[in-house]
Amino acid sequence: MTDSPLMSRLDLNLLIALDALLTERSVTRAAERLRLSQPALSASLARLRVHFGDPILARRGNTYELTPLALRLADHTTIALEAARRVFESQAEWDPAESVREFSIYGSDYGFTTVGRVVSELAAARAPGVHIRFMLHNPTVVEDAANRLRSADGMVIPHGFLTELPFLDLWKDDWVAIVAESNEEVGDSLSREELSRLPWVMNYQSRSAFTSAERQVQQLGIEPDVEVVVESFLAIPHFITGTRRVGIIHAALAPLAMRAAAVRVVSLPFEPTPVTNALWWHPVHNQDPEHAWMRSLFQEAGRIVAAGEGG
């Protein structure tokens, strides 16, 4: 006999209650969220406290705070609950046209406005009940991708950030530089001297968050004068309009940038390495026919974007 309770003795409803308590940090709000009475949820909290040997919620004055253990449980609980949901939503036969499944995808605004938008259009036409939730990633999510992708369906991100996960190449894209239409210091192309002298708008700037083009600039011995860091590709043109600043964006975003702001595309003084955009997922989804259908949508959408038909 082991001292740990057997899985067969555990109640899955406790996982649902725990997730609500960790999210709401209040018995009252968690009960309202689950549409339960407060005494019923209090009873669940009591069982959880016995199971973990921890209060989970500790009173601090007029409020409750999560205990250190509860804070550690937060991410694990969300992942476990999502995994359980997927298990019980699985079907022997699956018809996309009849499905109401929601797929969750991490990515950047660049990925969402290119391949993501096309995927949403394909899904709407073929499976009107299917929903796709696009969630912005960040350096923390990318660094923890192997864990996060257990409960999410995928991540759209170029090669160079993730390893040892299944992936599907979608399309390749180039880099272009943009400056303000009013910038008379720059002609049709940028020189290395101008890249060094002019102020920059950069997207990310840390050891774990960077673009390959920005890394190439530094490898050429140019240390950019970074005036603005904005974690959004679509926002970069707005920080360049009417200034001396320069920025580098994906070629697929150039038409959007010029429609959204008073900027123009100029050539770079080096040949930027193209990016290969890919969809990544956790191996737990490999044999899921619904997930395979979703992957096929991304593959088709990647071909559309590569052909320039997704603008």
C-alpha positions as CSV (number, residue, x, y, z in Angstrom):
1,M,0.0,0.0,0.0
2,T,1.1,3.5,-0.8
3,D,0.4,6.5,1.4
4,S,-0.8,8.5,-1.7
5,P,-4.5,8.2,-2.5
6,L,-5.3,6.1,-5.6
7,M,-6.4,7.9,-8.7
8,S,-9.6,5.8,-8.7
9,R,-10.5,7.4,-5.4
10,L,-10.1,11.0,-6.7
11,D,-13.0,13.0,-7.9
12,L,-12.5,14.9,-11.2
13,N,-14.9,17.5,-10.0
14,L,-12.2,18.5,-7.4
15,L,-9.9,19.4,-10.3
16,I,-12.6,21.8,-11.6
17,A,-13.2,23.3,-8.2
18,L,-9.4,23.7,-7.7
19,D,-9.0,25.5,-11.0
20,A,-11.8,27.9,-10.1
21,L,-10.4,28.6,-6.6
22,L,-6.9,29.2,-8.0
23,T,-8.3,31.5,-10.6
24,E,-10.8,33.5,-8.6
25,R,-8.9,33.3,-5.2
26,S,-12.3,33.5,-3.5
27,V,-14.8,30.8,-2.5
28,T,-17.7,33.1,-3.3
29,R,-16.5,34.1,-6.8
30,A,-15.4,30.5,-7.6
31,A,-18.9,29.2,-6.6
32,E,-20.5,31.8,-8.8
33,R,-18.3,30.9,-11.7
34,L,-19.2,27.2,-11.4
35,R,-22.8,28.0,-10.6
36,L,-22.6,26.1,-7.3
37,S,-23.7,27.1,-3.8
38,Q,-21.0,28.5,-1.5
39,P,-21.4,25.6,1.0
40,A,-20.9,23.1,-1.8
41,L,-17.7,24.7,-2.9
42,S,-16.5,25.1,0.6
43,A,-16.9,21.4,1.0
44,S,-14.7,20.8,-2.0
45,L,-12.1,23.2,-0.6
46,A,-12.1,21.2,2.6
47,R,-11.5,18.0,0.7
48,L,-8.7,19.7,-1.3
49,R,-7.1,20.9,1.9
50,V,-7.1,17.4,3.4
51,H,-5.7,15.9,0.2
52,F,-2.8,18.4,-0.1
53,G,-2.3,19.0,3.6
54,D,-2.3,22.7,2.7
55,P,-4.9,25.5,3.2
56,I,-4.7,26.5,-0.5
57,L,-6.4,29.8,0.3
58,A,-5.1,31.7,3.3
59,R,-6.8,34.8,4.8
60,R,-4.8,38.0,4.8
61,G,-6.9,40.7,6.4
62,N,-10.2,41.0,4.4
63,T,-8.9,39.0,1.5
64,Y,-7.6,35.6,0.6
65,E,-4.2,34.8,-0.9
66,L,-2.9,31.6,-2.5
67,T,-0.4,29.7,-0.5
68,P,3.0,28.9,-2.0
69,L,1.8,25.4,-2.9
70,A,-1.3,26.8,-4.6
71,L,0.8,29.1,-6.7
72,R,2.8,26.1,-7.9
73,L,-0.3,24.2,-8.6
74,A,-1.9,26.9,-10.8
75,D,-0.3,26.1,-14.2
76,H,-0.4,22.3,-13.6
77,T,-4.1,22.5,-12.7
78,T,-4.9,24.4,-15.9
79,I,-3.0,21.9,-18.0
80,A,-4.5,18.9,-16.3
81,L,-8.0,20.2,-16.6
82,E,-7.5,21.0,-20.3
83,A,-6.1,17.5,-20.9
84,A,-9.0,15.9,-19.1
85,R,-11.5,18.0,-21.2
86,R,-9.8,16.8,-24.4
87,V,-10.0,13.1,-23.3
88,F,-13.7,13.3,-22.7
89,E,-14.5,15.4,-25.8
90,S,-12.8,12.8,-28.1
91,Q,-15.0,10.9,-30.4
92,A,-14.6,7.7,-32.3
93,E,-15.9,9.4,-35.5
94,W,-15.4,13.0,-36.0
95,D,-17.1,15.2,-38.6
96,P,-15.6,18.7,-38.9
97,A,-18.9,20.1,-40.2
98,E,-20.6,18.9,-37.0
99,S,-17.8,19.7,-34.6
100,V,-17.9,22.5,-32.0
101,R,-14.3,22.0,-30.9
102,E,-12.1,25.0,-30.0
103,F,-8.5,24.9,-31.1
104,S,-6.0,27.2,-29.2
105,I,-2.9,28.5,-31.0
106,Y,0.0,30.5,-29.7
107,G,1.8,33.0,-32.0
108,S,2.6,36.6,-32.7
109,D,0.5,39.2,-34.4
110,Y,2.5,38.6,-37.5
111,G,1.5,34.9,-37.5
112,F,-2.1,35.7,-36.8
113,T,-2.6,38.3,-39.5
114,T,-1.0,36.1,-42.1
115,V,-1.5,32.4,-41.8
116,G,-3.9,32.6,-38.9
117,R,-6.4,34.8,-40.7
118,V,-6.4,32.4,-43.7
119,V,-6.9,29.4,-41.4
120,S,-9.9,31.1,-39.7
121,E,-11.5,31.6,-43.2
122,L,-10.9,28.0,-44.2
123,A,-12.3,26.7,-40.9
124,A,-15.4,29.0,-41.1
125,A,-16.2,27.7,-44.6
126,R,-15.7,24.0,-43.8
127,A,-16.5,23.7,-40.1
128,P,-18.7,26.6,-39.0
129,G,-19.0,25.2,-35.4
130,V,-15.3,25.0,-34.9
131,H,-13.6,27.9,-33.0
132,I,-10.0,29.0,-33.0
133,R,-8.5,30.9,-30.2
134,F,-5.3,32.8,-31.1
135,M,-3.2,33.6,-28.1
136,L,-0.2,35.9,-28.2
137,H,3.0,34.2,-27.0
138,N,5.8,35.9,-25.1
139,P,9.3,34.9,-24.1
140,T,8.1,33.0,-21.1
141,V,5.6,31.0,-23.1
142,V,8.2,30.2,-25.8
143,E,10.7,29.0,-23.2
144,D,8.1,26.8,-21.6
145,A,6.6,25.6,-25.0
146,A,7.1,21.9,-24.3
147,N,4.9,22.2,-21.3
148,R,2.4,24.8,-22.6
149,L,1.7,22.8,-25.7
150,R,0.3,20.0,-23.7
151,S,-2.8,22.0,-23.1
152,A,-2.7,24.2,-26.3
153,D,-3.0,22.9,-29.8
154,G,0.0,24.6,-31.4
155,M,2.4,27.5,-31.7
156,V,3.1,29.4,-34.9
157,I,6.8,30.5,-34.7
158,P,9.8,30.4,-37.1
159,H,12.5,27.8,-36.7
160,G,15.3,28.7,-34.3
161,F,13.3,28.9,-31.1
162,L,11.9,25.4,-30.5
163,T,13.5,22.0,-30.7
164,E,12.5,18.4,-30.1
165,L,8.8,19.0,-30.9
166,P,6.8,17.9,-34.0
167,F,6.4,20.7,-36.6
168,L,5.0,21.4,-39.9
169,D,6.7,24.0,-42.2
170,L,4.2,26.5,-43.5
171,W,5.9,29.1,-45.6
172,K,9.1,31.2,-46.0
173,D,9.2,34.9,-45.7
174,D,11.8,37.6,-46.2
175,W,12.7,40.8,-44.3
176,V,12.4,44.4,-45.4
177,A,13.3,47.7,-43.8
178,I,10.8,50.5,-43.4
179,V,11.3,54.2,-42.9
180,A,8.9,57.2,-42.7
181,E,7.7,58.6,-46.0
182,S,8.9,61.9,-44.8
183,N,12.5,60.7,-44.0
184,E,14.7,62.5,-46.5
185,E,17.9,61.1,-45.0
186,V,17.3,57.7,-46.6
187,G,16.9,57.0,-50.3
188,D,15.7,53.8,-51.8
189,S,18.2,51.7,-49.8
190,L,19.9,51.9,-46.4
191,S,23.6,51.9,-46.0
192,R,25.5,50.3,-43.1
193,E,26.4,53.8,-41.9
194,E,22.7,54.8,-41.8
195,L,21.8,51.6,-39.9
196,S,24.4,52.6,-37.3
197,R,23.5,56.3,-37.2
198,L,19.7,56.3,-37.3
199,P,17.5,55.4,-34.3
200,W,15.7,52.1,-34.4
201,V,12.3,50.6,-33.5
202,M,12.9,47.0,-32.5
203,N,10.5,44.1,-31.9
204,Y,11.9,42.3,-28.7
205,Q,15.4,42.8,-27.5
206,S,16.7,40.1,-25.1
207,R,18.7,36.9,-25.2
208,S,15.7,34.7,-25.7
209,A,13.5,37.1,-27.8
210,F,14.9,38.5,-31.0
211,T,14.4,38.4,-34.8
212,S,16.9,36.7,-37.1
213,A,17.3,40.0,-39.1
214,E,18.1,42.0,-36.0
215,R,20.6,39.4,-35.0
216,Q,22.2,39.6,-38.5
217,V,22.6,43.4,-38.1
218,Q,24.6,42.9,-34.9
219,Q,26.7,40.1,-36.5
220,L,27.7,42.7,-39.1
221,G,29.3,44.7,-36.3
222,I,26.4,47.3,-36.2
223,E,25.1,48.1,-32.8
224,P,21.6,49.7,-33.4
225,D,20.6,52.8,-31.5
226,V,17.4,51.3,-30.1
227,E,15.0,54.1,-29.3
228,V,11.8,52.0,-29.0
229,V,11.2,48.4,-28.2
230,V,7.6,47.2,-29.0
231,E,6.5,43.6,-28.7
232,S,4.2,43.8,-31.8
233,F,5.2,43.6,-35.4
234,L,2.1,45.5,-36.5
235,A,2.8,48.4,-34.2
236,I,6.3,49.1,-35.6
237,P,5.2,51.2,-38.5
238,H,3.2,53.5,-36.2
239,F,6.4,54.3,-34.2
240,I,8.3,55.1,-37.4
241,T,5.8,57.5,-39.1
242,G,7.0,61.1,-39.0
243,T,10.4,60.2,-37.4
244,R,14.0,59.4,-38.4
245,R,13.6,55.8,-37.1
246,V,14.2,52.6,-39.0
247,G,12.7,49.2,-38.5
248,I,12.8,45.7,-40.0
249,I,9.6,43.7,-40.6
250,H,8.5,40.6,-42.5
251,A,7.9,41.2,-46.2
252,A,4.4,39.8,-45.8
253,L,3.5,42.6,-43.5
254,A,4.8,45.4,-45.8
255,P,1.5,46.0,-47.6
256,L,-0.3,46.2,-44.2
257,A,2.3,48.5,-42.8
258,M,2.0,50.9,-45.8
259,R,-1.8,50.9,-45.5
260,A,-1.7,51.5,-41.8
261,A,1.0,54.2,-41.6
262,A,3.0,56.7,-43.6
263,V,6.0,54.5,-44.2
264,R,7.9,53.1,-47.2
265,V,10.0,50.0,-47.9
266,V,13.7,50.4,-48.5
267,S,16.3,47.8,-49.2
268,L,18.9,46.6,-46.7
269,P,22.7,46.7,-47.2
270,F,22.9,42.9,-46.7
271,E,21.0,39.8,-47.8
272,P,18.7,38.9,-44.8
273,T,18.3,35.2,-44.1
274,P,14.6,34.3,-44.8
275,V,12.5,32.9,-42.0
276,T,10.8,29.5,-42.2
277,N,7.5,29.8,-40.3
278,A,6.2,26.6,-38.8
279,L,3.4,25.1,-36.7
280,W,4.7,23.3,-33.6
281,W,2.7,21.0,-31.3
282,H,3.2,18.5,-28.5
283,P,3.5,14.8,-29.4
284,V,0.4,14.0,-27.4
285,H,-1.6,15.4,-30.3
286,N,0.1,13.3,-33.0
287,Q,-2.7,10.6,-33.2
288,D,-5.6,13.0,-32.7
289,P,-7.7,13.1,-36.0
290,E,-9.2,16.4,-35.1
291,H,-5.8,17.9,-34.5
292,A,-4.6,16.4,-37.8
293,W,-7.5,18.1,-39.6
294,M,-6.4,21.4,-38.0
295,R,-2.8,20.9,-39.1
296,S,-4.0,20.3,-42.7
297,L,-5.8,23.7,-42.6
298,F,-2.5,25.4,-41.5
299,Q,-0.6,23.6,-44.2
300,E,-3.1,24.7,-46.9
301,A,-3.1,28.3,-45.4
302,G,0.7,28.3,-45.6
303,R,0.6,27.6,-49.3
304,I,-1.9,30.4,-49.8
305,V,0.2,32.9,-47.9
306,A,3.3,31.8,-49.8
307,A,1.5,32.3,-53.1
308,G,0.7,35.9,-52.0
309,E,-3.1,35.1,-52.1
310,G,-3.7,35.8,-48.4
311,G,-3.4,39.6,-48.5
